[in-house]
Amino acid sequence: MRRGNRRSHDKLEPVNYQEDPHTGEYVLRHHVDLKTGMYRGRQVITPKGQ
């Protein structure tokens, strides 16, 4: 029982992906989409290919 209590915070949590409404791709929440340069509906960086 004590071993289980020590290791209770060692579990892996699932990654929280969200579908981008503009491109339809799955991206991490609260991260800039590097392909389009968009964050929360605003252009914050220029995409690398342009």
mmCIF entry with sequence, helices, sheets and N, C-alpha, C, O atoms, coordinates in Angstrom:
data_MODEL
# 
_entry.id   MODEL 
# 
_entity.id                         1 
_entity.type                       polymer 
_entity.pdbx_number_of_molecules   1 
# 
_entity_poly.entity_id                      1 
_entity_poly.type                           'polypeptide(L)' 
_entity_poly.nstd_linkage                   no 
_entity_poly.nstd_monomer                   no 
_entity_poly.pdbx_seq_one_letter_code       MRRGNRRSHDKLEPVNYQEDPHTGEYVLRHHVDLKTGMYRGRQVITPKGQ 
_entity_poly.pdbx_seq_one_letter_code_can   MRRGNRRSHDKLEPVNYQEDPHTGEYVLRHHVDLKTGMYRGRQVITPKGQ 
_entity_poly.pdbx_strand_id                 A 
# 
loop_
_entity_poly_seq.entity_id 
_entity_poly_seq.num 
_entity_poly_seq.mon_id 
_entity_poly_seq.hetero 
1 1  MET n 
1 2  ARG n 
1 3  ARG n 
1 4  GLY n 
1 5  ASN n 
1 6  ARG n 
1 7  ARG n 
1 8  SER n 
1 9  HIS n 
1 10 ASP n 
1 11 LYS n 
1 12 LEU n 
1 13 GLU n 
1 14 PRO n 
1 15 VAL n 
1 16 ASN n 
1 17 TYR n 
1 18 GLN n 
1 19 GLU n 
1 20 ASP n 
1 21 PRO n 
1 22 HIS n 
1 23 THR n 
1 24 GLY n 
1 25 GLU n 
1 26 TYR n 
1 27 VAL n 
1 28 LEU n 
1 29 ARG n 
1 30 HIS n 
1 31 HIS n 
1 32 VAL n 
1 33 ASP n 
1 34 LEU n 
1 35 LYS n 
1 36 THR n 
1 37 GLY n 
1 38 MET n 
1 39 TYR n 
1 40 ARG n 
1 41 GLY n 
1 42 ARG n 
1 43 GLN n 
1 44 VAL n 
1 45 ILE n 
1 46 THR n 
1 47 PRO n 
1 48 LYS n 
1 49 GLY n 
1 50 GLN n 
# 
_struct_asym.id          A 
_struct_asym.entity_id   1 
# 
_struct_conf.conf_type_id            HELX_P 
_struct_conf.id                      HELX_P1 
_struct_conf.pdbx_PDB_helix_id       AA1 
_struct_conf.beg_label_comp_id       ARG 
_struct_conf.beg_label_asym_id       A 
_struct_conf.beg_label_seq_id        2 
_struct_conf.pdbx_beg_PDB_ins_code   ? 
_struct_conf.end_label_comp_id       ARG 
_struct_conf.end_label_asym_id       A 
_struct_conf.end_label_seq_id        6 
_struct_conf.pdbx_end_PDB_ins_code   ? 
_struct_conf.beg_auth_comp_id        ARG 
_struct_conf.beg_auth_asym_id        A 
_struct_conf.beg_auth_seq_id         2 
_struct_conf.end_auth_comp_id        ARG 
_struct_conf.end_auth_asym_id        A 
_struct_conf.end_auth_seq_id         6 
_struct_conf.pdbx_PDB_helix_class    1 
_struct_conf.details                 ? 
_struct_conf.pdbx_PDB_helix_length   5 
# 
_struct_conf_type.id          HELX_P 
_struct_conf_type.criteria    ? 
_struct_conf_type.reference   ? 
# 
loop_
_struct_sheet.id 
_struct_sheet.type 
_struct_sheet.number_strands 
_struct_sheet.details 
AA1 ? 2 ? 
AA2 ? 2 ? 
# 
loop_
_struct_sheet_order.sheet_id 
_struct_sheet_order.range_id_1 
_struct_sheet_order.range_id_2 
_struct_sheet_order.offset 
_struct_sheet_order.sense 
AA1 1 2 ? anti-parallel 
AA2 1 2 ? anti-parallel 
# 
loop_
_struct_sheet_range.sheet_id 
_struct_sheet_range.id 
_struct_sheet_range.beg_label_comp_id 
_struct_sheet_range.beg_label_asym_id 
_struct_sheet_range.beg_label_seq_id 
_struct_sheet_range.pdbx_beg_PDB_ins_code 
_struct_sheet_range.end_label_comp_id 
_struct_sheet_range.end_label_asym_id 
_struct_sheet_range.end_label_seq_id 
_struct_sheet_range.pdbx_end_PDB_ins_code 
_struct_sheet_range.beg_auth_comp_id 
_struct_sheet_range.beg_auth_asym_id 
_struct_sheet_range.beg_auth_seq_id 
_struct_sheet_range.end_auth_comp_id 
_struct_sheet_range.end_auth_asym_id 
_struct_sheet_range.end_auth_seq_id 
AA1 1 TYR A 17 ? GLU A 19 ? TYR A 17 GLU A 19 
AA1 2 TYR A 26 ? LEU A 28 ? TYR A 26 LEU A 28 
AA2 1 MET A 38 ? TYR A 39 ? MET A 38 TYR A 39 
AA2 2 ARG A 42 ? GLN A 43 ? ARG A 42 GLN A 43 
# 
loop_
_atom_site.group_PDB 
_atom_site.id 
_atom_site.type_symbol 
_atom_site.label_atom_id 
_atom_site.label_alt_id 
_atom_site.label_comp_id 
_atom_site.label_asym_id 
_atom_site.label_entity_id 
_atom_site.label_seq_id 
_atom_site.pdbx_PDB_ins_code 
_atom_site.Cartn_x 
_atom_site.Cartn_y 
_atom_site.Cartn_z 
_atom_site.occupancy 
_atom_site.B_iso_or_equiv 
_atom_site.pdbx_formal_charge 
_atom_site.auth_seq_id 
_atom_site.auth_comp_id 
_atom_site.auth_asym_id 
_atom_site.auth_atom_id 
_atom_site.pdbx_PDB_model_num 
ATOM 1   N N  . MET A 1 1  ? 0.816   -1.198 0.000   1.00 0.00 ? 1  MET A N  1 
ATOM 2   C CA . MET A 1 1  ? 0.000   0.000  0.000   1.00 0.00 ? 1  MET A CA 1 
ATOM 3   C C  . MET A 1 1  ? 0.859   1.261  0.000   1.00 0.00 ? 1  MET A C  1 
ATOM 4   O O  . MET A 1 1  ? 0.559   2.222  -0.708  1.00 0.00 ? 1  MET A O  1 
ATOM 5   N N  . ARG A 1 2  ? 1.917   1.256  0.788   1.00 0.00 ? 2  ARG A N  1 
ATOM 6   C CA . ARG A 1 2  ? 2.772   2.452  0.829   1.00 0.00 ? 2  ARG A CA 1 
ATOM 7   C C  . ARG A 1 2  ? 3.460   2.685  -0.513  1.00 0.00 ? 2  ARG A C  1 
ATOM 8   O O  . ARG A 1 2  ? 3.632   3.825  -0.944  1.00 0.00 ? 2  ARG A O  1 
ATOM 9   N N  . ARG A 1 3  ? 3.852   1.585  -1.172  1.00 0.00 ? 3  ARG A N  1 
ATOM 10  C CA . ARG A 1 3  ? 4.487   1.725  -2.477  1.00 0.00 ? 3  ARG A CA 1 
ATOM 11  C C  . ARG A 1 3  ? 3.510   2.361  -3.465  1.00 0.00 ? 3  ARG A C  1 
ATOM 12  O O  . ARG A 1 3  ? 3.906   3.217  -4.255  1.00 0.00 ? 3  ARG A O  1 
ATOM 13  N N  . GLY A 1 4  ? 2.272   1.967  -3.431  1.00 0.00 ? 4  GLY A N  1 
ATOM 14  C CA . GLY A 1 4  ? 1.277   2.542  -4.323  1.00 0.00 ? 4  GLY A CA 1 
ATOM 15  C C  . GLY A 1 4  ? 1.026   4.005  -4.039  1.00 0.00 ? 4  GLY A C  1 
ATOM 16  O O  . GLY A 1 4  ? 0.769   4.776  -4.964  1.00 0.00 ? 4  GLY A O  1 
ATOM 17  N N  . ASN A 1 5  ? 1.093   4.406  -2.789  1.00 0.00 ? 5  ASN A N  1 
ATOM 18  C CA . ASN A 1 5  ? 0.906   5.819  -2.444  1.00 0.00 ? 5  ASN A CA 1 
ATOM 19  C C  . ASN A 1 5  ? 2.069   6.668  -2.929  1.00 0.00 ? 5  ASN A C  1 
ATOM 20  O O  . ASN A 1 5  ? 1.867   7.806  -3.350  1.00 0.00 ? 5  ASN A O  1 
ATOM 21  N N  . ARG A 1 6  ? 3.276   6.135  -2.876  1.00 0.00 ? 6  ARG A N  1 
ATOM 22  C CA . ARG A 1 6  ? 4.435   6.883  -3.352  1.00 0.00 ? 6  ARG A CA 1 
ATOM 23  C C  . ARG A 1 6  ? 4.368   7.081  -4.857  1.00 0.00 ? 6  ARG A C  1 
ATOM 24  O O  . ARG A 1 6  ? 4.783   8.121  -5.368  1.00 0.00 ? 6  ARG A O  1 
ATOM 25  N N  . ARG A 1 7  ? 3.852   6.100  -5.562  1.00 0.00 ? 7  ARG A N  1 
ATOM 26  C CA . ARG A 1 7  ? 3.861   6.138  -7.018  1.00 0.00 ? 7  ARG A CA 1 
ATOM 27  C C  . ARG A 1 7  ? 2.549   6.633  -7.608  1.00 0.00 ? 7  ARG A C  1 
ATOM 28  O O  . ARG A 1 7  ? 2.297   6.445  -8.798  1.00 0.00 ? 7  ARG A O  1 
ATOM 29  N N  . SER A 1 8  ? 1.727   7.250  -6.808  1.00 0.00 ? 8  SER A N  1 
ATOM 30  C CA . SER A 1 8  ? 0.412   7.658  -7.308  1.00 0.00 ? 8  SER A CA 1 
ATOM 31  C C  . SER A 1 8  ? 0.500   8.794  -8.329  1.00 0.00 ? 8  SER A C  1 
ATOM 32  O O  . SER A 1 8  ? -0.418  8.958  -9.132  1.00 0.00 ? 8  SER A O  1 
ATOM 33  N N  . HIS A 1 9  ? 1.572   9.576  -8.320  1.00 0.00 ? 9  HIS A N  1 
ATOM 34  C CA . HIS A 1 9  ? 1.704   10.694 -9.248  1.00 0.00 ? 9  HIS A CA 1 
ATOM 35  C C  . HIS A 1 9  ? 2.600   10.367 -10.435 1.00 0.00 ? 9  HIS A C  1 
ATOM 36  O O  . HIS A 1 9  ? 2.898   11.250 -11.240 1.00 0.00 ? 9  HIS A O  1 
ATOM 37  N N  . ASP A 1 10 ? 3.032   9.122  -10.559 1.00 0.00 ? 10 ASP A N  1 
ATOM 38  C CA . ASP A 1 10 ? 3.921   8.734  -11.650 1.00 0.00 ? 10 ASP A CA 1 
ATOM 39  C C  . ASP A 1 10 ? 3.175   8.316  -12.904 1.00 0.00 ? 10 ASP A C  1 
ATOM 40  O O  . ASP A 1 10 ? 3.808   7.995  -13.910 1.00 0.00 ? 10 ASP A O  1 
ATOM 41  N N  . LYS A 1 11 ? 1.864   8.309  -12.877 1.00 0.00 ? 11 LYS A N  1 
ATOM 42  C CA . LYS A 1 11 ? 1.093   7.839  -14.026 1.00 0.00 ? 11 LYS A CA 1 
ATOM 43  C C  . LYS A 1 11 ? 1.188   8.839  -15.179 1.00 0.00 ? 11 LYS A C  1 
ATOM 44  O O  . LYS A 1 11 ? 1.442   10.024 -14.964 1.00 0.00 ? 11 LYS A O  1 
ATOM 45  N N  . LEU A 1 12 ? 0.984   8.357  -16.386 1.00 0.00 ? 12 LEU A N  1 
ATOM 46  C CA . LEU A 1 12 ? 0.978   9.211  -17.566 1.00 0.00 ? 12 LEU A CA 1 
ATOM 47  C C  . LEU A 1 12 ? -0.436  9.697  -17.825 1.00 0.00 ? 12 LEU A C  1 
ATOM 48  O O  . LEU A 1 12 ? -1.390  8.924  -17.725 1.00 0.00 ? 12 LEU A O  1 
ATOM 49  N N  . GLU A 1 13 ? -0.576  10.954 -18.153 1.00 0.00 ? 13 GLU A N  1 
ATOM 50  C CA . GLU A 1 13 ? -1.880  11.505 -18.473 1.00 0.00 ? 13 GLU A CA 1 
ATOM 51  C C  . GLU A 1 13 ? -1.995  11.657 -19.984 1.00 0.00 ? 13 GLU A C  1 
ATOM 52  O O  . GLU A 1 13 ? -0.989  11.913 -20.646 1.00 0.00 ? 13 GLU A O  1 
ATOM 53  N N  . PRO A 1 14 ? -3.180  11.507 -20.544 1.00 0.00 ? 14 PRO A N  1 
ATOM 54  C CA . PRO A 1 14 ? -3.323  11.626 -22.000 1.00 0.00 ? 14 PRO A CA 1 
ATOM 55  C C  . PRO A 1 14 ? -3.070  13.061 -22.463 1.00 0.00 ? 14 PRO A C  1 
ATOM 56  O O  . PRO A 1 14 ? -3.395  14.020 -21.762 1.00 0.00 ? 14 PRO A O  1 
ATOM 57  N N  . VAL A 1 15 ? -2.488  13.188 -23.648 1.00 0.00 ? 15 VAL A N  1 
ATOM 58  C CA . VAL A 1 15 ? -2.215  14.490 -24.235 1.00 0.00 ? 15 VAL A CA 1 
ATOM 59  C C  . VAL A 1 15 ? -3.536  15.081 -24.728 1.00 0.00 ? 15 VAL A C  1 
ATOM 60  O O  . VAL A 1 15 ? -4.351  14.377 -25.324 1.00 0.00 ? 15 VAL A O  1 
ATOM 61  N N  . ASN A 1 16 ? -3.742  16.355 -24.481 1.00 0.00 ? 16 ASN A N  1 
ATOM 62  C CA . ASN A 1 16 ? -5.008  16.989 -24.808 1.00 0.00 ? 16 ASN A CA 1 
ATOM 63  C C  . ASN A 1 16 ? -4.904  17.680 -26.164 1.00 0.00 ? 16 ASN A C  1 
ATOM 64  O O  . ASN A 1 16 ? -4.443  18.817 -26.260 1.00 0.00 ? 16 ASN A O  1 
ATOM 65  N N  . TYR A 1 17 ? -5.339  16.975 -27.213 1.00 0.00 ? 17 TYR A N  1 
ATOM 66  C CA . TYR A 1 17 ? -5.349  17.537 -28.556 1.00 0.00 ? 17 TYR A CA 1 
ATOM 67  C C  . TYR A 1 17 ? -6.700  18.189 -28.833 1.00 0.00 ? 17 TYR A C  1 
ATOM 68  O O  . TYR A 1 17 ? -7.721  17.794 -28.270 1.00 0.00 ? 17 TYR A O  1 
ATOM 69  N N  . GLN A 1 18 ? -6.691  19.176 -29.694 1.00 0.00 ? 18 GLN A N  1 
ATOM 70  C CA . GLN A 1 18 ? -7.919  19.858 -30.083 1.00 0.00 ? 18 GLN A CA 1 
ATOM 71  C C  . GLN A 1 18 ? -7.873  20.087 -31.586 1.00 0.00 ? 18 GLN A C  1 
ATOM 72  O O  . GLN A 1 18 ? -6.818  20.391 -32.141 1.00 0.00 ? 18 GLN A O  1 
ATOM 73  N N  . GLU A 1 19 ? -9.014  19.942 -32.240 1.00 0.00 ? 19 GLU A N  1 
ATOM 74  C CA . GLU A 1 19 ? -9.065  20.137 -33.685 1.00 0.00 ? 19 GLU A CA 1 
ATOM 75  C C  . GLU A 1 19 ? -9.091  21.626 -34.000 1.00 0.00 ? 19 GLU A C  1 
ATOM 76  O O  . GLU A 1 19 ? -9.896  22.372 -33.443 1.00 0.00 ? 19 GLU A O  1 
ATOM 77  N N  . ASP A 1 20 ? -8.208  22.053 -34.895 1.00 0.00 ? 20 ASP A N  1 
ATOM 78  C CA . ASP A 1 20 ? -8.148  23.446 -35.308 1.00 0.00 ? 20 ASP A CA 1 
ATOM 79  C C  . ASP A 1 20 ? -9.333  23.732 -36.237 1.00 0.00 ? 20 ASP A C  1 
ATOM 80  O O  . ASP A 1 20 ? -9.505  23.031 -37.234 1.00 0.00 ? 20 ASP A O  1 
ATOM 81  N N  . PRO A 1 21 ? -10.148 24.741 -35.933 1.00 0.00 ? 21 PRO A N  1 
ATOM 82  C CA . PRO A 1 21 ? -11.326 24.995 -36.773 1.00 0.00 ? 21 PRO A CA 1 
ATOM 83  C C  . PRO A 1 21 ? -10.984 25.496 -38.172 1.00 0.00 ? 21 PRO A C  1 
ATOM 84  O O  . PRO A 1 21 ? -11.797 25.353 -39.085 1.00 0.00 ? 21 PRO A O  1 
ATOM 85  N N  . HIS A 1 22 ? -9.794  26.085 -38.365 1.00 0.00 ? 22 HIS A N  1 
ATOM 86  C CA . HIS A 1 22 ? -9.424  26.627 -39.672 1.00 0.00 ? 22 HIS A CA 1 
ATOM 87  C C  . HIS A 1 22 ? -8.838  25.554 -40.590 1.00 0.00 ? 22 HIS A C  1 
ATOM 88  O O  . HIS A 1 22 ? -9.216  25.458 -41.757 1.00 0.00 ? 22 HIS A O  1 
ATOM 89  N N  . THR A 1 23 ? -7.919  24.754 -40.064 1.00 0.00 ? 23 THR A N  1 
ATOM 90  C CA . THR A 1 23 ? -7.239  23.771 -40.896 1.00 0.00 ? 23 THR A CA 1 
ATOM 91  C C  . THR A 1 23 ? -7.795  22.364 -40.736 1.00 0.00 ? 23 THR A C  1 
ATOM 92  O O  . THR A 1 23 ? -7.624  21.538 -41.633 1.00 0.00 ? 23 THR A O  1 
ATOM 93  N N  . GLY A 1 24 ? -8.452  22.069 -39.628 1.00 0.00 ? 24 GLY A N  1 
ATOM 94  C CA . GLY A 1 24 ? -8.981  20.737 -39.389 1.00 0.00 ? 24 GLY A CA 1 
ATOM 95  C C  . GLY A 1 24 ? -7.963  19.764 -38.837 1.00 0.00 ? 24 GLY A C  1 
ATOM 96  O O  . GLY A 1 24 ? -8.272  18.585 -38.663 1.00 0.00 ? 24 GLY A O  1 
ATOM 97  N N  . GLU A 1 25 ? -6.749  20.230 -38.556 1.00 0.00 ? 25 GLU A N  1 
ATOM 98  C CA . GLU A 1 25 ? -5.718  19.365 -38.004 1.00 0.00 ? 25 GLU A CA 1 
ATOM 99  C C  . GLU A 1 25 ? -5.774  19.408 -36.482 1.00 0.00 ? 25 GLU A C  1 
ATOM 100 O O  . GLU A 1 25 ? -6.297  20.353 -35.891 1.00 0.00 ? 25 GLU A O  1 
ATOM 101 N N  . TYR A 1 26 ? -5.227  18.371 -35.861 1.00 0.00 ? 26 TYR A N  1 
ATOM 102 C CA . TYR A 1 26 ? -5.177  18.328 -34.413 1.00 0.00 ? 26 TYR A CA 1 
ATOM 103 C C  . TYR A 1 26 ? -3.918  19.022 -33.925 1.00 0.00 ? 26 TYR A C  1 
ATOM 104 O O  . TYR A 1 26 ? -2.821  18.739 -34.407 1.00 0.00 ? 26 TYR A O  1 
ATOM 105 N N  . VAL A 1 27 ? -4.072  19.926 -32.975 1.00 0.00 ? 27 VAL A N  1 
ATOM 106 C CA . VAL A 1 27 ? -2.950  20.672 -32.411 1.00 0.00 ? 27 VAL A CA 1 
ATOM 107 C C  . VAL A 1 27 ? -3.062  20.638 -30.896 1.00 0.00 ? 27 VAL A C  1 
ATOM 108 O O  . VAL A 1 27 ? -4.138  20.403 -30.347 1.00 0.00 ? 27 VAL A O  1 
ATOM 109 N N  . LEU A 1 28 ? -1.941  20.876 -30.224 1.00 0.00 ? 28 LEU A N  1 
ATOM 110 C CA . LEU A 1 28 ? -1.953  20.986 -28.775 1.00 0.00 ? 28 LEU A CA 1 
ATOM 111 C C  . LEU A 1 28 ? -2.630  22.284 -28.366 1.00 0.00 ? 28 LEU A C  1 
ATOM 112 O O  . LEU A 1 28 ? -2.469  23.313 -29.022 1.00 0.00 ? 28 LEU A O  1 
ATOM 113 N N  . ARG A 1 29 ? -3.380  22.229 -27.292 1.00 0.00 ? 29 ARG A N  1 
ATOM 114 C CA . ARG A 1 29 ? -4.041  23.440 -26.817 1.00 0.00 ? 29 ARG A CA 1 
ATOM 115 C C  . ARG A 1 29 ? -3.006  24.403 -26.248 1.00 0.00 ? 29 ARG A C  1 
ATOM 116 O O  . ARG A 1 29 ? -1.986  23.975 -25.708 1.00 0.00 ? 29 ARG A O  1 
ATOM 117 N N  . HIS A 1 30 ? -3.263  25.683 -26.366 1.00 0.00 ? 30 HIS A N  1 
ATOM 118 C CA . HIS A 1 30 ? -2.416  26.766 -25.859 1.00 0.00 ? 30 HIS A CA 1 
ATOM 119 C C  . HIS A 1 30 ? -1.036  26.764 -26.507 1.00 0.00 ? 30 HIS A C  1 
ATOM 120 O O  . HIS A 1 30 ? -0.055  27.157 -25.876 1.00 0.00 ? 30 HIS A O  1 
ATOM 121 N N  . HIS A 1 31 ? -0.951  26.322 -27.774 1.00 0.00 ? 31 HIS A N  1 
ATOM 122 C CA . HIS A 1 31 ? 0.297   26.353 -28.523 1.00 0.00 ? 31 HIS A CA 1 
ATOM 123 C C  . HIS A 1 31 ? 0.033   26.989 -29.885 1.00 0.00 ? 31 HIS A C  1 
ATOM 124 O O  . HIS A 1 31 ? -1.064  26.880 -30.432 1.00 0.00 ? 31 HIS A O  1 
ATOM 125 N N  . VAL A 1 32 ? 1.039   27.646 -30.415 1.00 0.00 ? 32 VAL A N  1 
ATOM 126 C CA . VAL A 1 32 ? 0.944   28.249 -31.737 1.00 0.00 ? 32 VAL A CA 1 
ATOM 127 C C  . VAL A 1 32 ? 1.023   27.145 -32.778 1.00 0.00 ? 32 VAL A C  1 
ATOM 128 O O  . VAL A 1 32 ? 1.857   26.246 -32.667 1.00 0.00 ? 32 VAL A O  1 
ATOM 129 N N  . ASP A 1 33 ? 0.160   27.203 -33.793 1.00 0.00 ? 33 ASP A N  1 
ATOM 130 C CA . ASP A 1 33 ? 0.228   26.270 -34.908 1.00 0.00 ? 33 ASP A CA 1 
ATOM 131 C C  . ASP A 1 33 ? 1.363   26.725 -35.809 1.00 0.00 ? 33 ASP A C  1 
ATOM 132 O O  . ASP A 1 33 ? 1.271   27.784 -36.429 1.00 0.00 ? 33 ASP A O  1 
ATOM 133 N N  . LEU A 1 34 ? 2.429   25.942 -35.890 1.00 0.00 ? 34 LEU A N  1 
ATOM 134 C CA . LEU A 1 34 ? 3.623   26.360 -36.626 1.00 0.00 ? 34 LEU A CA 1 
ATOM 135 C C  . LEU A 1 34 ? 3.415   26.351 -38.136 1.00 0.00 ? 34 LEU A C  1 
ATOM 136 O O  . LEU A 1 34 ? 4.128   27.053 -38.853 1.00 0.00 ? 34 LEU A O  1 
ATOM 137 N N  . LYS A 1 35 ? 2.463   25.577 -38.631 1.00 0.00 ? 35 LYS A N  1 
ATOM 138 C CA . LYS A 1 35 ? 2.231   25.544 -40.076 1.00 0.00 ? 35 LYS A CA 1 
ATOM 139 C C  . LYS A 1 35 ? 1.553   26.813 -40.562 1.00 0.00 ? 35 LYS A C  1 
ATOM 140 O O  . LYS A 1 35 ? 1.884   27.326 -41.631 1.00 0.00 ? 35 LYS A O  1 
ATOM 141 N N  . THR A 1 36 ? 0.605   27.321 -39.781 1.00 0.00 ? 36 THR A N  1 
ATOM 142 C CA . THR A 1 36 ? -0.140  28.506 -40.206 1.00 0.00 ? 36 THR A CA 1 
ATOM 143 C C  . THR A 1 36 ? 0.283   29.770 -39.469 1.00 0.00 ? 36 THR A C  1 
ATOM 144 O O  . THR A 1 36 ? 0.049   30.872 -39.964 1.00 0.00 ? 36 THR A O  1 
ATOM 145 N N  . GLY A 1 37 ? 0.902   29.636 -38.295 1.00 0.00 ? 37 GLY A N  1 
ATOM 146 C CA . GLY A 1 37 ? 1.300   30.796 -37.508 1.00 0.00 ? 37 GLY A CA 1 
ATOM 147 C C  . GLY A 1 37 ? 0.157   31.420 -36.725 1.00 0.00 ? 37 GLY A C  1 
ATOM 148 O O  . GLY A 1 37 ? 0.284   32.542 -36.237 1.00 0.00 ? 37 GLY A O  1 
ATOM 149 N N  . MET A 1 38 ? -0.961  30.708 -36.598 1.00 0.00 ? 38 MET A N  1 
ATOM 150 C CA . MET A 1 38 ? -2.138  31.252 -35.923 1.00 0.00 ? 38 MET A CA 1 
ATOM 151 C C  . MET A 1 38 ? -2.168  30.810 -34.466 1.00 0.00 ? 38 MET A C  1 
ATOM 152 O O  . MET A 1 38 ? -1.742  29.706 -34.126 1.00 0.00 ? 38 MET A O  1 
ATOM 153 N N  . TYR A 1 39 ? -2.682  31.694 -33.612 1.00 0.00 ? 39 TYR A N  1 
ATOM 154 C CA . TYR A 1 39 ? -2.932  31.379 -32.216 1.00 0.00 ? 39 TYR A CA 1 
ATOM 155 C C  . TYR A 1 39 ? -4.188  32.115 -31.796 1.00 0.00 ? 39 TYR A C  1 
ATOM 156 O O  . TYR A 1 39 ? -4.235  33.345 -31.833 1.00 0.00 ? 39 TYR A O  1 
ATOM 157 N N  . ARG A 1 40 ? -5.198  31.374 -31.400 1.00 0.00 ? 40 ARG A N  1 
ATOM 158 C CA . ARG A 1 40 ? -6.484  31.916 -30.959 1.00 0.00 ? 40 ARG A CA 1 
ATOM 159 C C  . ARG A 1 40 ? -7.099  32.848 -31.998 1.00 0.00 ? 40 ARG A C  1 
ATOM 160 O O  . ARG A 1 40 ? -7.659  33.888 -31.653 1.00 0.00 ? 40 ARG A O  1 
ATOM 161 N N  . GLY A 1 41 ? -6.992  32.471 -33.272 1.00 0.00 ? 41 GLY A N  1 
ATOM 162 C CA . GLY A 1 41 ? -7.612  33.235 -34.336 1.00 0.00 ? 41 GLY A CA 1 
ATOM 163 C C  . GLY A 1 41 ? -6.817  34.438 -34.814 1.00 0.00 ? 41 GLY A C  1 
ATOM 164 O O  . GLY A 1 41 ? -7.300  35.206 -35.646 1.00 0.00 ? 41 GLY A O  1 
ATOM 165 N N  . ARG A 1 42 ? -5.608  34.613 -34.300 1.00 0.00 ? 42 ARG A N  1 
ATOM 166 C CA . ARG A 1 42 ? -4.769  35.743 -34.710 1.00 0.00 ? 42 ARG A CA 1 
ATOM 167 C C  . ARG A 1 42 ? -3.480  35.222 -35.327 1.00 0.00 ? 42 ARG A C  1 
ATOM 168 O O  . ARG A 1 42 ? -2.980  34.164 -34.946 1.00 0.00 ? 42 ARG A O  1 
ATOM 169 N N  . GLN A 1 43 ? -2.952  35.973 -36.279 1.00 0.00 ? 43 GLN A N  1 
ATOM 170 C CA . GLN A 1 43 ? -1.663  35.645 -36.894 1.00 0.00 ? 43 GLN A CA 1 
ATOM 171 C C  . GLN A 1 43 ? -0.569  36.204 -35.993 1.00 0.00 ? 43 GLN A C  1 
ATOM 172 O O  . GLN A 1 43 ? -0.432  37.421 -35.872 1.00 0.00 ? 43 GLN A O  1 
ATOM 173 N N  . VAL A 1 44 ? 0.219   35.320 -35.354 1.00 0.00 ? 44 VAL A N  1 
ATOM 174 C CA . VAL A 1 44 ? 1.228   35.805 -34.430 1.00 0.00 ? 44 VAL A CA 1 
ATOM 175 C C  . VAL A 1 44 ? 2.646   35.636 -34.957 1.00 0.00 ? 44 VAL A C  1 
ATOM 176 O O  . VAL A 1 44 ? 3.548   36.369 -34.551 1.00 0.00 ? 44 VAL A O  1 
ATOM 177 N N  . ILE A 1 45 ? 2.854   34.671 -35.862 1.00 0.00 ? 45 ILE A N  1 
ATOM 178 C CA . ILE A 1 45 ? 4.174   34.509 -36.486 1.00 0.00 ? 45 ILE A CA 1 
ATOM 179 C C  . ILE A 1 45 ? 3.958   34.233 -37.961 1.00 0.00 ? 45 ILE A C  1 
ATOM 180 O O  . ILE A 1 45 ? 2.879   33.812 -38.377 1.00 0.00 ? 45 ILE A O  1 
ATOM 181 N N  . THR A 1 46 ? 4.991   34.475 -38.742 1.00 0.00 ? 46 THR A N  1 
ATOM 182 C CA . THR A 1 46 ? 4.893   34.141 -40.154 1.00 0.00 ? 46 THR A CA 1 
ATOM 183 C C  . THR A 1 46 ? 5.239   32.686 -40.329 1.00 0.00 ? 46 THR A C  1 
ATOM 184 O O  . THR A 1 46 ? 6.200   32.216 -39.720 1.00 0.00 ? 46 THR A O  1 
ATOM 185 N N  . PRO A 1 47 ? 4.496   31.945 -41.138 1.00 0.00 ? 47 PRO A N  1 
ATOM 186 C CA . PRO A 1 47 ? 4.813   30.535 -41.358 1.00 0.00 ? 47 PRO A CA 1 
ATOM 187 C C  . PRO A 1 47 ? 6.184   30.375 -42.008 1.00 0.00 ? 47 PRO A C  1 
ATOM 188 O O  . PRO A 1 47 ? 6.650   31.258 -42.728 1.00 0.00 ? 47 PRO A O  1 
ATOM 189 N N  . LYS A 1 48 ? 6.816   29.247 -41.747 1.00 0.00 ? 48 LYS A N  1 
ATOM 190 C CA . LYS A 1 48 ? 8.173   29.024 -42.202 1.00 0.00 ? 48 LYS A CA 1 
ATOM 191 C C  . LYS A 1 48 ? 8.280   28.919 -43.713 1.00 0.00 ? 48 LYS A C  1 
ATOM 192 O O  . LYS A 1 48 ? 9.310   29.297 -44.270 1.00 0.00 ? 48 LYS A O  1 
ATOM 193 N N  . GLY A 1 49 ? 7.265   28.425 -44.395 1.00 0.00 ? 49 GLY A N  1 
ATOM 194 C CA . GLY A 1 49 ? 7.322   28.242 -45.845 1.00 0.00 ? 49 GLY A CA 1 
ATOM 195 C C  . GLY A 1 49 ? 7.080   29.504 -46.629 1.00 0.00 ? 49 GLY A C  1 
ATOM 196 O O  . GLY A 1 49 ? 7.225   29.480 -47.851 1.00 0.00 ? 49 GLY A O  1 
ATOM 197 N N  . GLN A 1 50 ? 6.724   30.594 -46.009 1.00 0.00 ? 50 GLN A N  1 
ATOM 198 C CA . GLN A 1 50 ? 6.402   31.815 -46.749 1.00 0.00 ? 50 GLN A CA 1 
ATOM 199 C C  . GLN A 1 50 ? 7.476   32.849 -46.640 1.00 0.00 ? 50 GLN A C  1 
ATOM 200 O O  . GLN A 1 50 ? 7.349   33.933 -47.209 1.00 0.00 ? 50 GLN A O  1 
# 
